[in-house]
Amino acid sequence: MHVLIVGGGIVGSFLARILMDKHEVTVIDKDPARYDYLKSTLPGMTVVSEDGCEPWVLEFAKIKDADLVLAVTGDDEDNLVIGYLSKFEYDVPKVIARVNNPVNRWLFTKSWGVDVEVSTPDIIATVIEEEVSLGEVITVMKLQSGDIGLVEITLSPDAKALGEHLAELELPPETLIVTVVREDEMLIPRADTVLQPGDRVLAITDIHNKEALEKLLGHRP
């Protein structure tokens, strides 16, 4: 399957890393810095450093051969344009688009070329509102393959991960920490972020990694 990902940020690069082992993947991102990062971290990946809203760029990236387009930039307008062009100009069979602002969710419909919309803020908000016991893991989203989910773990006071930078953690394969909720504040995870007891960590991972994440973020054995 040929997959075209437009948007090489955290979401796009994570999806590319998962999919590249089994599929032909091309990533488009107009940020030269992201291009350099993707080329260095995903060797062998086809990366195009141009604006994915431009038809000539999509054609250069072989959108006519694409079986699936993932519009996952940080801009909802861009994702809608990409979805519309993919479906109605290039007849891509499947288009999945990321919704950054839930207010815009009503626009992400088949009339705009979007087969599936994914709103991460909505997912996170739902998780925050739930009552979760200490150390519990909740799967809140699964892809059609049934293998990838967004899970939440509340750090126990004696978790192995306490006091370490995120960059130092030995996370399970195909795992990405997407946010950390500390009291009433949502933190964007960075390499130097240090986890604290009571932090609620949301991670995208293979659901079979739950046990390994629990060992890292939950109680010490």
N, C-alpha and C positions, 0 to 999 in steps of 0.2 A: 504494500500500500504506500502511495506517495502522500506524505503529510506536509502541508505548508503552514508554518507558524509565523504569524505577523505580530511582532512584539517579543523582543528578546530579554525582557526583564526577569524578575524572580520567577514568575509563573511560566513564562515562555521557555526559559532555559531549563527549568525543572521538567516540563513536559517533554522537551527535546531530549533530555538525558534519558528519560524513561523509554521513549519511543524509538530512539535511534538504533537500538539493538535488534529490533525486529522489522523496522520499516525504513523507507527512504525518507529522510527528513530535511527540509530546507527552512531556515530561519531568516526573516527579514527584520532589520531594526535600523532606524535612521541615525542612531547615536553611534559615532565612531568609537567611543569608549566601550560600548557594549559589544561592538563588532570585535574589538581586540580581545575582550574578555571571553566571548564565546569561542573564538578561534583558539584561544589558549587552553580553555577548560574542556572543550568538546572537539578534540582532534578528529579530523575527517568529516566533520559536519559542514554542509554547504551553508554559508552565511552570506547574506546580501546586505550591504550597508547603504540602504536607500529608503525613501518614503514608501511604505507599503500601500498608501492610498492612491498612488499613481499607477494607472493601468500598465504602462510600459514596464514598471518594476515588477508587477505581478507576472507579466508575461515572461520577463527575463528569468524569473524564479520558477518558470514552467507551471504556472497555475492551470494551464490547459490539461496537464497530466495529473493534477491533484485529485485524490479521492476524498480528502478531508482538508478543510481550512480551519485553523484555530486563530481567531482574531482576539488577541489577548494583550493589546496595548493598554496603557494607563489612561487612554482618552476614549470616552464613550462615542464621541462623534466619529473618530477614526475607525473604531470597531464596527460601527453601523455602515460606514462607507465601504469598508473592506467586505463586510458580509453581503451587502447589496451587489457589489461588483462580482464577488465570487459566485453568487447564485445566478444572477440574471445576465451577466455579461459572459461568464465563463462556464456556467452550468456545472458547478462543482456539486457532487452528490450530497455532501454533508458539510454543513457550516456550523461551527460552535463559536459563540462570542461571549466575551467577558463583559459584565456590567460592573463598572466601578462605582457609580452612584445609583443606589436603589431607586431613586426618584425617576430615573430614566428607563427603568425596567420595562415599562409598558410599550416602549418603542421596539424592543428586541423581539420581533415576531417574524413569522414566515413572510409577511408582506414586505419586510426589509431584508429578506433572504436568510434569516437566522433560523436554523432548525432547532438548536438548543442554546439557551442562555444560562450563564452561570454567574450568580451574584455573590461574590465572596463576603462583602459587608453584611448581606442578609444572613448568610450562614453563621458568621461570627456573632452577630447580634442575637441570633436564636440561641447559640450556645451560652452566651453571657447571661441570658435571662433564665437559664435552667438552673435548678438546684443540683449541684454535683458533689457527691461525697469525696472525701480526701483520697486522692490516688486513683479515682475511677477514670476509666477510659471510655469515651463515647465516640462511635462512628457516626458522623453527621452527613457524610456525602460519599457516595461510591460512583465511580465511573461505570460505563456500560460493561466493561470487562469484568467488573466485580472485584478487582484486585486493589484498587487505590481508594483510599478514604481520607477524610479530614477527621482527625481524632483529637481529643482533649485529655490532658493529664494535669492534675493539680499536684504540685511538688510537695512531697512530704518533708518534715523537718530534718530527716536524715538521708535525703536523696544523694546518690553518688555525684550528681551533676552540680550540687551546690558549690559555689565558690570558684567555679571554672568558667572561662570565657566560652561562648558558644562555638567559636572557631576551634576550641580544644576538645570539644565533646566528640566521642566516637559514636556517632549516630548510626543506626542500622542502615543498610543499603536502601537507596531510593526513598530517603526521608528528608523532608525540608521543613524547618520550623518557620511558620508564616506569621505568627504574632505571639506576644506575651501579654497577658492581662494581669496587671499588678494593682490590687485594690480596685479603684474605679478608672484606672488609666490603661490605655492600650498602647503598648510599646512596639515600635518597629524593631525587629531583631537585627542586631549588628554583630559583627565578628567579636567585638569587645564587650557585648552584653553579658552580665553575670546574673545567673538565676538566683532567686531568693525563695525561702520557704513560703508556700501559699501562692506562688505564681501559677497562673493557669496557662499552660503552654498548648498552643494549637499547632499541629503538624500535619502535613500531607505525607502519606506513607503507604506502602503496601500493607494491607490490613493484617498480614501474617507477621508484621513486625511489632504488633501490640505488646507482646510479652517482653521483647527486648527493650522497648521504650519504657515499660513499667519498671524494669530492673534498673534502668538508668535514671529515671525521674521519680520513681516511687520509693518505697521503703527499702533500706538495705536488708539483705538476707540475714 
